[in-house]
Amino acid sequence: MNKVFNEFKGYEEIKRELSIYADMLNRRDEYIDMGVDVDKGILILGETGTGKTTLANALINATERKVYQCRKRYSGARFLDEIADTFADAIENTPSVVFLDGIDMFSELDDVEHAEEFAVIKAWMDEIRTEDVFVIATARDMGRIPDSLQECDKYLKLIIIRQPREEEMAEIMGYYLSKTKLDIAVDETAITKILRRFSGGEAKDIINNALKTAVFEGKDKLETKDIITSYLKWELGGRILERDKNDDEAKRVVYHEAGHALVAELLNPGSVAFVSVYQEGNTLTGAVKYCRDDDRPKTYDELESYMKTSLAGKAAVEVALGEADDGIYNDMKSAIRSATTIVEDLGVWGFHNLIKDKDDFSVTENRNRRIETLLDKNYEDTKRIISKNKMLLDRLVSELIDKNWLTYTDIQKIFDERS
């Protein structure tokens, strides 16, 4: 693997693929002599913060070719001229690279298939077929790139940058923490779970903001709570809870979030990454972040487990406080989605529920009745689970009131210590 990729943590298979491209561009004639059909360009696709531009620049540096870059800075004829000039300069100075950064932003038209910007790019891509010019493009939204430009046998080969896996996030976090002179007192397992599904760029920003605050406050070490506080501000827009957590509203929020965590852990051990209560403006709220193996349940048992977890916040408030919980809109949407999938897609409650004739009132009425029955059944089951484990729920609540949040490590310790 080319050494220029060493500072980019994780993504080993992608770095290997890009290293092959770098070697192919550096030894182009040898590859052609061996019968290789040398590609004319690649499209690096990924969400914001996944490192598309960083990887593209690393590939450029690995080739030591002249680079001619084009970003969307103008509109109309001026930008069309800039695209043409970029390719023309690259042809005059081969071997070279044309770097089209953010190509999905090049056109403002909804119908990108007929956008002039992409017509110009395709024309120049045809022009460079016999030239030693390689095109590197980056994009976030594949829907903003015409299908004709995605023809893998003629134009740009697709390389997708996924979100980092958990072990890769641990490597990314360790790399950024190693750059500070502060002592490190961070539960890396807990923070890795929290940052799951984040991009490397987002993780870097969260850690950097935590370091920045720690230095400003004159600390000599970075602690777990520093990164969590940074995460709360970044992801949730919240801050540490400042009000009395024993007032009625606070109790409802704490029991609600603890209920989600309790049922999720009982049904799917190790699935809760983080639970917190915090202030968002003047509003008291909370959140649970999960680290499930599959965030898209498919089987009946998985769907029922997710349904119970969604219903657990409301159920915990009812069981523990004897009150109705009104902050449940998103939870109910999630539970209804799971129940609907069971009834409509799995056919567990009768094949007649697979009929999708929405104009037939009796079919719709029967389907809705089955969904309601399924929700009622799982809600009662969830209340029984919580009642049976009330002492464990109260322990979670007590710890959450004391700490404002519970990490994966905290939750595992509580469950391991239960009698």
C-alpha positions as a Markdown table, in Angstrom:
| # | Residue | x | y | z |
|---|---|---|---|---|
| 1 | Met | 0.0 | 0.0 | 0.0 |
| 2 | Asn | 1.3 | 3.5 | -0.9 |
| 3 | Lys | 2.6 | 5.3 | 2.2 |
| 4 | Val | 0.7 | 8.5 | 1.5 |
| 5 | Phe | -2.4 | 6.7 | 2.8 |
| 6 | Asn | -0.9 | 5.9 | 6.2 |
| 7 | Glu | -2.4 | 8.9 | 8.0 |
| 8 | Phe | -5.9 | 8.0 | 6.7 |
| 9 | Lys | -7.1 | 5.6 | 9.4 |
| 10 | Gly | -9.4 | 2.6 | 8.6 |
| 11 | Tyr | -10.8 | 1.8 | 5.1 |
| 12 | Glu | -8.0 | -0.7 | 4.3 |
| 13 | Glu | -9.8 | -2.1 | 1.3 |
| 14 | Ile | -10.4 | 1.4 | -0.2 |
| 15 | Lys | -6.8 | 2.4 | 0.5 |
| 16 | Arg | -5.6 | -0.7 | -1.3 |
| 17 | Glu | -7.8 | 0.0 | -4.3 |
| 18 | Leu | -6.5 | 3.6 | -4.5 |
| 19 | Ser | -2.9 | 2.3 | -4.1 |
| 20 | Ile | -3.5 | 0.1 | -7.2 |
| 21 | Tyr | -4.7 | 3.2 | -9.1 |
| 22 | Ala | -1.6 | 5.2 | -8.0 |
| 23 | Asp | 0.7 | 2.4 | -9.1 |
| 24 | Met | -1.2 | 2.0 | -12.4 |
| 25 | Leu | -0.8 | 5.8 | -13.1 |
| 26 | Asn | 2.9 | 5.8 | -12.2 |
| 27 | Arg | 3.6 | 2.7 | -14.3 |
| 28 | Arg | 1.0 | 3.2 | -17.0 |
| 29 | Asp | 3.0 | 1.8 | -19.9 |
| 30 | Glu | 3.9 | -1.3 | -18.0 |
| 31 | Tyr | 0.2 | -2.0 | -17.2 |
| 32 | Ile | -0.7 | -1.4 | -20.8 |
| 33 | Asp | 2.0 | -3.8 | -22.0 |
| 34 | Met | 0.5 | -6.4 | -19.7 |
| 35 | Gly | -2.8 | -6.1 | -21.3 |
| 36 | Val | -4.5 | -3.9 | -18.7 |
| 37 | Asp | -7.3 | -1.6 | -19.9 |
| 38 | Val | -6.3 | 1.5 | -18.0 |
| 39 | Asp | -9.3 | 3.4 | -16.5 |
| 40 | Lys | -9.8 | 7.0 | -17.4 |
| 41 | Gly | -11.2 | 8.1 | -14.1 |
| 42 | Ile | -12.9 | 7.3 | -10.8 |
| 43 | Leu | -15.8 | 8.8 | -8.8 |
| 44 | Ile | -15.3 | 8.8 | -5.0 |
| 45 | Leu | -18.8 | 8.8 | -3.5 |
| 46 | Gly | -19.5 | 9.3 | 0.2 |
| 47 | Glu | -21.4 | 11.3 | 2.9 |
| 48 | Thr | -20.0 | 14.6 | 4.2 |
| 49 | Gly | -17.0 | 14.1 | 6.4 |
| 50 | Thr | -16.1 | 10.6 | 5.1 |
| 51 | Gly | -12.8 | 11.9 | 3.7 |
| 52 | Lys | -13.5 | 11.9 | 0.0 |
| 53 | Thr | -11.4 | 15.0 | -0.8 |
| 54 | Thr | -8.7 | 13.8 | 1.6 |
| 55 | Leu | -8.4 | 10.5 | -0.2 |
| 56 | Ala | -8.6 | 12.1 | -3.6 |
| 57 | Asn | -5.7 | 14.4 | -2.7 |
| 58 | Ala | -3.7 | 11.5 | -1.3 |
| 59 | Leu | -4.1 | 9.6 | -4.6 |
| 60 | Ile | -3.0 | 12.7 | -6.5 |
| 61 | Asn | 0.1 | 13.0 | -4.2 |
| 62 | Ala | 0.9 | 9.4 | -4.7 |
| 63 | Thr | 1.0 | 9.8 | -8.5 |
| 64 | Glu | 3.2 | 13.0 | -8.4 |
| 65 | Arg | 1.3 | 14.2 | -11.5 |
| 66 | Lys | 0.3 | 17.7 | -12.3 |
| 67 | Val | -3.2 | 18.4 | -11.1 |
| 68 | Tyr | -5.8 | 20.7 | -12.6 |
| 69 | Gln | -8.7 | 21.2 | -10.2 |
| 70 | Cys | -12.2 | 22.4 | -10.9 |
| 71 | Arg | -14.9 | 23.3 | -8.3 |
| 72 | Lys | -18.2 | 25.0 | -8.8 |
| 73 | Arg | -17.5 | 28.7 | -8.2 |
| 74 | Tyr | -19.4 | 30.3 | -11.1 |
| 75 | Ser | -22.6 | 29.7 | -13.1 |
| 76 | Gly | -23.5 | 29.7 | -16.7 |
| 77 | Ala | -21.0 | 30.2 | -19.6 |
| 78 | Arg | -18.2 | 31.2 | -17.3 |
| 79 | Phe | -18.3 | 27.9 | -15.5 |
| 80 | Leu | -18.6 | 25.9 | -18.7 |
| 81 | Asp | -15.4 | 27.7 | -19.9 |
| 82 | Glu | -13.7 | 26.8 | -16.7 |
| 83 | Ile | -14.5 | 23.1 | -17.1 |
| 84 | Ala | -13.2 | 23.2 | -20.7 |
| 85 | Asp | -10.0 | 25.1 | -19.7 |
| 86 | Thr | -9.3 | 22.6 | -16.9 |
| 87 | Phe | -9.3 | 19.6 | -19.3 |
| 88 | Ala | -7.4 | 21.5 | -22.0 |
| 89 | Asp | -4.6 | 22.5 | -19.6 |
| 90 | Ala | -4.4 | 18.8 | -18.4 |
| 91 | Ile | -4.1 | 17.6 | -22.0 |
| 92 | Glu | -1.3 | 20.1 | -22.7 |
| 93 | Asn | 0.6 | 19.0 | -19.6 |
| 94 | Thr | 0.4 | 15.2 | -19.5 |
| 95 | Pro | 0.8 | 13.1 | -17.5 |
| 96 | Ser | -1.8 | 14.9 | -15.5 |
| 97 | Val | -4.9 | 14.6 | -13.3 |
| 98 | Val | -8.2 | 16.5 | -13.6 |
| 99 | Phe | -9.8 | 16.8 | -10.2 |
| 100 | Leu | -13.6 | 17.6 | -10.2 |
| 101 | Asp | -14.3 | 18.2 | -6.6 |
| 102 | Gly | -18.0 | 18.1 | -5.7 |
| 103 | Ile | -19.1 | 17.1 | -9.1 |
| 104 | Asp | -22.7 | 16.6 | -7.9 |
| 105 | Met | -22.9 | 20.3 | -7.3 |
| 106 | Phe | -21.9 | 21.3 | -10.8 |
| 107 | Ser | -25.4 | 21.7 | -12.2 |
| 108 | Glu | -28.3 | 23.6 | -10.7 |
| 109 | Leu | -30.9 | 21.8 | -12.9 |
| 110 | Asp | -33.2 | 19.2 | -11.6 |
| 111 | Asp | -32.8 | 17.3 | -14.9 |
| 112 | Val | -29.1 | 16.6 | -14.6 |
| 113 | Glu | -29.2 | 14.3 | -17.6 |
| 114 | His | -29.5 | 17.3 | -19.9 |
| 115 | Ala | -27.3 | 19.7 | -17.9 |
| 116 | Glu | -24.8 | 21.5 | -20.1 |
| 117 | Glu | -22.1 | 21.1 | -17.4 |
| 118 | Phe | -22.2 | 17.3 | -17.7 |
| 119 | Ala | -22.4 | 17.4 | -21.5 |
| 120 | Val | -19.1 | 19.3 | -21.5 |
| 121 | Ile | -17.5 | 16.9 | -19.1 |
| 122 | Lys | -18.6 | 13.9 | -21.2 |
| 123 | Ala | -17.3 | 15.5 | -24.3 |
| 124 | Trp | -13.9 | 16.1 | -22.7 |
| 125 | Met | -13.9 | 12.6 | -21.2 |
| 126 | Asp | -14.2 | 11.3 | -24.8 |
| 127 | Glu | -11.4 | 13.7 | -25.9 |
| 128 | Ile | -8.9 | 12.3 | -23.3 |
| 129 | Arg | -9.4 | 8.7 | -24.1 |
| 130 | Thr | -6.1 | 8.6 | -26.0 |
| 131 | Glu | -4.3 | 11.0 | -23.6 |
| 132 | Asp | -2.4 | 10.3 | -20.4 |
| 133 | Val | -5.0 | 12.2 | -18.3 |
| 134 | Phe | -6.8 | 10.7 | -15.4 |
| 135 | Val | -10.0 | 12.2 | -13.9 |
| 136 | Ile | -10.8 | 12.1 | -10.2 |
| 137 | Ala | -14.3 | 13.2 | -9.1 |
| 138 | Thr | -15.9 | 13.4 | -5.7 |
| 139 | Ala | -19.6 | 13.5 | -4.8 |
| 140 | Arg | -22.0 | 13.1 | -2.0 |
| 141 | Asp | -25.3 | 12.7 | -3.9 |
| 142 | Met | -25.3 | 10.1 | -6.7 |
| 143 | Gly | -28.7 | 11.4 | -7.8 |
| 144 | Arg | -27.1 | 14.6 | -8.9 |
| 145 | Ile | -24.9 | 12.9 | -11.5 |
| 146 | Pro | -26.4 | 11.8 | -14.8 |
| 147 | Asp | -26.7 | 8.1 | -15.4 |
| 148 | Ser | -24.8 | 8.5 | -18.7 |
| 149 | Leu | -21.7 | 9.7 | -16.8 |
| 150 | Gln | -21.8 | 6.7 | -14.5 |
| 151 | Glu | -21.3 | 4.2 | -17.4 |
| 152 | Cys | -18.5 | 2.2 | -15.7 |
| 153 | Asp | -17.1 | 0.9 | -18.9 |
| 154 | Lys | -16.6 | 4.3 | -20.5 |
| 155 | Tyr | -16.3 | 7.1 | -17.9 |
| 156 | Leu | -15.9 | 7.0 | -14.1 |
| 157 | Lys | -15.4 | 3.9 | -12.0 |
| 158 | Leu | -17.3 | 4.2 | -8.8 |
| 159 | Ile | -15.6 | 3.9 | -5.4 |
| 160 | Ile | -17.9 | 4.2 | -2.4 |
| 161 | Ile | -16.6 | 5.5 | 0.9 |
| 162 | Arg | -18.7 | 4.0 | 3.7 |
| 163 | Gln | -19.0 | 5.1 | 7.3 |
| 164 | Pro | -16.2 | 3.7 | 9.4 |
| 165 | Arg | -16.7 | 0.4 | 11.2 |
| 166 | Glu | -16.5 | 0.3 | 15.0 |
| 167 | Glu | -12.9 | -1.0 | 15.0 |
| 168 | Glu | -12.0 | 1.6 | 12.5 |
| 169 | Met | -13.6 | 4.3 | 14.6 |
| 170 | Ala | -11.4 | 3.1 | 17.5 |
| 171 | Glu | -8.4 | 3.5 | 15.3 |
| 172 | Ile | -9.5 | 7.0 | 14.1 |
| 173 | Met | -10.1 | 8.1 | 17.7 |
| 174 | Gly | -6.8 | 6.8 | 18.9 |
| 175 | Tyr | -5.0 | 8.6 | 16.2 |
| 176 | Tyr | -6.5 | 12.0 | 17.0 |
| 177 | Leu | -6.0 | 11.5 | 20.8 |
| 178 | Ser | -2.4 | 10.6 | 20.2 |
| 179 | Lys | -1.7 | 14.1 | 18.8 |
| 180 | Thr | -2.4 | 16.0 | 22.0 |
| 181 | Lys | 0.1 | 16.6 | 24.9 |
| 182 | Leu | -2.7 | 16.3 | 27.4 |
| 183 | Asp | -2.9 | 13.2 | 29.5 |
| 184 | Ile | -5.6 | 10.9 | 28.3 |
| 185 | Ala | -8.2 | 9.5 | 30.7 |
| 186 | Val | -10.8 | 8.4 | 28.2 |
| 187 | Asp | -12.9 | 5.2 | 28.1 |
| 188 | Glu | -12.2 | 4.5 | 24.5 |
| 189 | Thr | -14.7 | 1.6 | 24.3 |
| 190 | Ala | -17.5 | 3.9 | 25.5 |
| 191 | Ile | -16.6 | 6.7 | 23.2 |
| 192 | Thr | -16.2 | 4.4 | 20.2 |
| 193 | Lys | -19.7 | 3.1 | 20.8 |
| 194 | Ile | -21.0 | 6.7 | 21.0 |
| 195 | Leu | -19.3 | 7.7 | 17.7 |
| 196 | Arg | -20.6 | 4.7 | 15.9 |
| 197 | Arg | -22.1 | 5.7 | 12.5 |
| 198 | Phe | -20.2 | 9.0 | 12.5 |
| 199 | Ser | -17.8 | 9.8 | 9.8 |
| 200 | Gly | -14.1 | 10.2 | 10.5 |
| 201 | Gly | -14.4 | 14.0 | 9.9 |
| 202 | Glu | -17.3 | 14.3 | 12.4 |
| 203 | Ala | -15.3 | 12.3 | 15.0 |
| 204 | Lys | -12.3 | 14.5 | 14.5 |
| 205 | Asp | -14.4 | 17.6 | 15.0 |
| 206 | Ile | -16.0 | 16.2 | 18.2 |
| 207 | Ile | -12.6 | 15.3 | 19.6 |
| 208 | Asn | -11.0 | 18.5 | 18.6 |
| 209 | Asn | -13.8 | 20.6 | 20.2 |
| 210 | Ala | -13.3 | 18.6 | 23.4 |
| 211 | Leu | -9.5 | 19.2 | 23.3 |
| 212 | Lys | -10.1 | 22.9 | 22.6 |
| 213 | Thr | -12.4 | 23.3 | 25.6 |
| 214 | Ala | -10.0 | 21.3 | 27.9 |
| 215 | Val | -7.1 | 23.6 | 26.9 |
| 216 | Phe | -9.2 | 26.7 | 27.4 |
| 217 | Glu | -10.2 | 25.6 | 30.9 |
| 218 | Gly | -6.6 | 24.9 | 31.8 |
| 219 | Lys | -7.0 | 21.1 | 32.2 |
| 220 | Asp | -4.0 | 18.8 | 32.2 |
| 221 | Lys | -5.9 | 15.8 | 31.0 |
| 222 | Leu | -8.7 | 15.0 | 28.6 |
| 223 | Glu | -11.5 | 12.9 | 30.2 |
| 224 | Thr | -14.4 | 10.9 | 28.9 |
| 225 | Lys | -16.9 | 13.5 | 30.1 |
| 226 | Asp | -15.1 | 16.2 | 28.0 |
| 227 | Ile | -15.7 | 14.2 | 24.8 |
| 228 | Ile | -19.3 | 13.4 | 25.8 |
| 229 | Thr | -20.0 | 17.1 | 26.4 |
| 230 | Ser | -18.6 | 17.9 | 23.0 |
| 231 | Tyr | -20.8 | 15.1 | 21.5 |
| 232 | Leu | -23.9 | 16.4 | 23.2 |
| 233 | Lys | -23.4 | 19.9 | 21.6 |
| 234 | Trp | -22.5 | 18.4 | 18.2 |
| 235 | Glu | -25.1 | 15.7 | 17.8 |
| 236 | Leu | -27.9 | 16.8 | 20.0 |
| 237 | Gly | -27.5 | 20.5 | 20.3 |
| 238 | Gly | -27.8 | 20.1 | 24.1 |
| 239 | Arg | -25.9 | 20.9 | 27.2 |
| 240 | Ile | -25.5 | 19.2 | 30.6 |
| 241 | Leu | -28.7 | 19.2 | 32.6 |
| 242 | Glu | -28.7 | 22.2 | 35.0 |
| 243 | Arg | -32.1 | 21.9 | 36.6 |
| 244 | Asp | -33.4 | 19.8 | 39.5 |
| 245 | Lys | -33.8 | 16.3 | 38.1 |
| 246 | Asn | -36.2 | 15.4 | 40.9 |
| 247 | Asp | -39.0 | 17.7 | 39.7 |
| 248 | Asp | -42.0 | 16.0 | 38.0 |
| 249 | Glu | -41.0 | 16.8 | 34.4 |
| 250 | Ala | -37.4 | 15.7 | 35.0 |
| 251 | Lys | -38.5 | 12.4 | 36.5 |
| 252 | Arg | -40.7 | 11.6 | 33.5 |
| 253 | Val | -37.8 | 12.3 | 31.1 |
| 254 | Val | -35.3 | 10.2 | 33.2 |
| 255 | Tyr | -37.7 | 7.3 | 33.6 |
| 256 | His | -38.6 | 7.5 | 29.9 |
| 257 | Glu | -35.0 | 7.2 | 28.7 |
| 258 | Ala | -34.1 | 4.6 | 31.3 |
| 259 | Gly | -37.1 | 2.5 | 30.1 |
| 260 | His | -35.8 | 2.5 | 26.6 |
| 261 | Ala | -32.3 | 1.4 | 27.8 |
| 262 | Leu | -33.6 | -1.3 | 30.1 |
| 263 | Val | -35.8 | -3.0 | 27.6 |
| 264 | Ala | -33.2 | -2.7 | 24.8 |
| 265 | Glu | -30.5 | -4.3 | 27.0 |
| 266 | Leu | -32.8 | -7.1 | 28.2 |
| 267 | Leu | -34.0 | -8.0 | 24.7 |
| 268 | Asn | -30.7 | -7.4 | 22.9 |
| 269 | Pro | -27.7 | -7.3 | 25.4 |
| 270 | Gly | -25.0 | -4.9 | 24.5 |
| 271 | Ser | -27.2 | -2.8 | 22.2 |
| 272 | Val | -27.2 | 0.5 | 24.2 |
| 273 | Ala | -24.3 | 2.8 | 23.5 |
| 274 | Phe | -25.4 | 5.8 | 25.4 |
| 275 | Val | -28.4 | 7.2 | 27.3 |
| 276 | Ser | -28.6 | 10.9 | 28.4 |
| 277 | Val | -30.8 | 13.6 | 29.7 |
| 278 | Tyr | -29.9 | 17.1 | 28.7 |
| 279 | Gln | -31.2 | 20.6 | 28.1 |
| 280 | Glu | -32.0 | 21.8 | 24.6 |
| 281 | Gly | -32.6 | 25.5 | 25.0 |
| 282 | Asn | -35.1 | 25.7 | 27.9 |
| 283 | Thr | -36.5 | 22.2 | 27.1 |
| 284 | Leu | -35.7 | 19.2 | 29.1 |
| 285 | Thr | -35.2 | 16.1 | 26.9 |
| 286 | Gly | -33.2 | 12.9 | 26.5 |
| 287 | Ala | -31.9 | 10.4 | 24.0 |
| 288 | Val | -30.7 | 6.8 | 23.7 |
| 289 | Lys | -28.1 | 5.8 | 21.1 |
| 290 | Tyr | -28.0 | 2.2 | 20.1 |
| 291 | Cys | -25.2 | 0.0 | 18.8 |
| 292 | Arg | -27.2 | -2.8 | 17.3 |
| 293 | Asp | -25.7 | -5.2 | 14.8 |
| 294 | Asp | -28.5 | -4.5 | 12.4 |
| 295 | Asp | -30.4 | -1.2 | 12.5 |
| 296 | Arg | -32.9 | -2.6 | 10.0 |
| 297 | Pro | -34.8 | -5.4 | 11.6 |
| 298 | Lys | -36.0 | -8.1 | 9.2 |
| 299 | Thr | -37.4 | -11.1 | 11.2 |
| 300 | Tyr | -40.5 | -11.2 | 13.3 |
| 301 | Asp | -38.5 | -11.5 | 16.6 |
| 302 | Glu | -36.3 | -8.5 | 15.6 |
| 303 | Leu | -39.3 | -6.4 | 14.7 |
| 304 | Glu | -41.1 | -7.2 | 18.0 |
| 305 | Ser | -37.9 | -6.5 | 19.9 |
| 306 | Tyr | -37.6 | -3.1 | 18.3 |
| 307 | Met | -41.3 | -2.4 | 18.8 |
| 308 | Lys | -41.0 | -3.1 | 22.5 |
| 309 | Thr | -37.9 | -0.9 | 22.8 |
| 310 | Ser | -39.8 | 1.9 | 21.1 |
| 311 | Leu | -42.8 | 1.5 | 23.5 |
| 312 | Ala | -40.6 | 1.2 | 26.6 |
| 313 | Gly | -40.3 | 4.9 | 27.3 |
| 314 | Lys | -44.0 | 5.3 | 27.6 |
| 315 | Ala | -44.4 | 2.0 | 29.5 |
| 316 | Ala | -41.7 | 2.9 | 32.1 |
| 317 | Val | -43.4 | 6.2 | 32.9 |
| 318 | Glu | -46.8 | 4.5 | 33.3 |
| 319 | Val | -45.4 | 1.6 | 35.5 |
| 320 | Ala | -43.0 | 3.7 | 37.6 |
| 321 | Leu | -45.0 | 6.9 | 38.0 |
| 322 | Gly | -48.5 | 5.9 | 37.2 |
| 323 | Glu | -48.7 | 8.7 | 34.6 |
| 324 | Ala | -49.4 | 9.0 | 30.9 |
| 325 | Asp | -46.3 | 10.1 | 28.9 |
| 326 | Asp | -46.9 | 12.7 | 26.3 |
| 327 | Gly | -43.4 | 13.0 | 24.7 |
| 328 | Ile | -43.8 | 9.9 | 22.6 |
| 329 | Tyr | -44.5 | 11.0 | 19.0 |
| 330 | Asn | -41.3 | 9.6 | 17.4 |
| 331 | Asp | -41.4 | 6.5 | 19.6 |
| 332 | Met | -44.9 | 5.7 | 18.4 |
| 333 | Lys | -43.9 | 6.3 | 14.8 |
| 334 | Ser | -41.1 | 3.8 | 15.2 |
| 335 | Ala | -43.3 | 1.2 | 16.9 |
| 336 | Ile | -46.1 | 1.6 | 14.3 |
| 337 | Arg | -43.4 | 1.2 | 11.5 |
| 338 | Ser | -42.3 | -2.2 | 13.1 |
| 339 | Ala | -45.9 | -3.4 | 13.5 |
| 340 | Thr | -46.8 | -2.4 | 10.0 |
| 341 | Thr | -43.9 | -4.3 | 8.6 |
| 342 | Ile | -45.0 | -7.4 | 10.5 |
| 343 | Val | -48.6 | -7.1 | 9.2 |
| 344 | Glu | -48.0 | -5.9 | 5.7 |
| 345 | Asp | -44.7 | -7.6 | 4.7 |
| 346 | Leu | -44.3 | -10.8 | 6.7 |
| 347 | Gly | -47.9 | -12.0 | 6.5 |
| 348 | Val | -47.8 | -13.3 | 10.1 |
| 349 | Trp | -51.3 | -12.1 | 10.8 |
| 350 | Gly | -52.9 | -13.6 | 7.7 |
| 351 | Phe | -52.2 | -13.5 | 4.0 |
| 352 | His | -55.1 | -11.2 | 3.4 |
| 353 | Asn | -53.0 | -8.5 | 5.1 |
| 354 | Leu | -50.5 | -8.7 | 2.2 |
| 355 | Ile | -53.2 | -7.2 | -0.1 |
| 356 | Lys | -52.2 | -3.6 | -0.9 |
| 357 | Asp | -55.4 | -2.4 | -2.5 |
| 358 | Lys | -55.7 | 0.9 | -0.6 |
| 359 | Asp | -59.0 | 1.6 | -2.3 |
| 360 | Asp | -60.6 | -1.3 | -0.6 |
| 361 | Phe | -62.0 | 0.0 | 2.7 |
| 362 | Ser | -62.4 | -3.5 | 4.3 |
| 363 | Val | -58.8 | -4.4 | 3.5 |
| 364 | Thr | -57.5 | -1.2 | 5.0 |
| 365 | Glu | -59.7 | -1.5 | 8.1 |
| 366 | Asn | -58.6 | -5.0 | 8.7 |
| 367 | Arg | -54.9 | -4.2 | 8.3 |
| 368 | Asn | -55.2 | -1.2 | 10.7 |
| 369 | Arg | -57.0 | -3.4 | 13.2 |
| 370 | Arg | -54.3 | -6.0 | 13.1 |
| 371 | Ile | -51.6 | -3.3 | 13.6 |
| 372 | Glu | -53.5 | -1.9 | 16.5 |
| 373 | Thr | -53.8 | -5.3 | 18.1 |
| 374 | Leu | -50.1 | -6.0 | 17.7 |
| 375 | Leu | -49.2 | -2.7 | 19.2 |
| 376 | Asp | -51.5 | -3.3 | 22.2 |
| 377 | Lys | -50.1 | -6.8 | 22.8 |
| 378 | Asn | -46.5 | -5.6 | 22.7 |
| 379 | Tyr | -47.2 | -2.6 | 24.9 |
| 380 | Glu | -48.7 | -4.9 | 27.6 |
| 381 | Asp | -45.7 | -7.3 | 27.2 |
| 382 | Thr | -43.3 | -4.3 | 27.6 |
| 383 | Lys | -45.0 | -3.2 | 30.8 |
| 384 | Arg | -44.7 | -6.7 | 32.2 |
| 385 | Ile | -41.0 | -6.7 | 31.4 |
| 386 | Ile | -40.5 | -3.4 | 33.1 |
| 387 | Ser | -42.6 | -4.4 | 36.2 |
| 388 | Lys | -40.5 | -7.6 | 36.5 |
| 389 | Asn | -37.3 | -5.6 | 36.3 |
| 390 | Lys | -38.4 | -2.5 | 38.3 |
| 391 | Met | -35.3 | -2.6 | 40.7 |
| 392 | Leu | -33.0 | -2.6 | 37.7 |
| 393 | Leu | -35.0 | 0.3 | 36.1 |
| 394 | Asp | -34.7 | 2.3 | 39.4 |
| 395 | Arg | -30.9 | 1.6 | 39.4 |
| 396 | Leu | -30.6 | 3.0 | 35.9 |
| 397 | Val | -32.7 | 6.0 | 36.9 |
| 398 | Ser | -30.6 | 6.7 | 40.0 |
| 399 | Glu | -27.3 | 6.5 | 38.0 |
| 400 | Leu | -28.8 | 8.7 | 35.3 |
| 401 | Ile | -29.9 | 11.3 | 37.8 |
| 402 | Asp | -26.5 | 11.3 | 39.4 |
| 403 | Lys | -24.4 | 11.4 | 36.1 |
| 404 | Asn | -26.6 | 13.0 | 33.5 |
| 405 | Trp | -25.6 | 10.2 | 31.1 |
| 406 | Leu | -24.7 | 6.5 | 31.1 |
| 407 | Thr | -22.1 | 5.1 | 28.6 |
| 408 | Tyr | -22.0 | 1.6 | 27.2 |
| 409 | Thr | -19.5 | 0.7 | 30.0 |
| 410 | Asp | -21.7 | 2.1 | 32.7 |
| 411 | Ile | -24.7 | 0.2 | 31.5 |
| 412 | Gln | -22.8 | -3.1 | 31.2 |
| 413 | Lys | -21.5 | -2.7 | 34.8 |
| 414 | Ile | -25.1 | -2.1 | 36.1 |
| 415 | Phe | -26.4 | -5.2 | 34.3 |
| 416 | Asp | -23.4 | -7.3 | 35.4 |
| 417 | Glu | -24.0 | -6.3 | 39.0 |
| 418 | Arg | -27.7 | -7.1 | 39.1 |
| 419 | Ser | -28.7 | -9.8 | 41.6 |
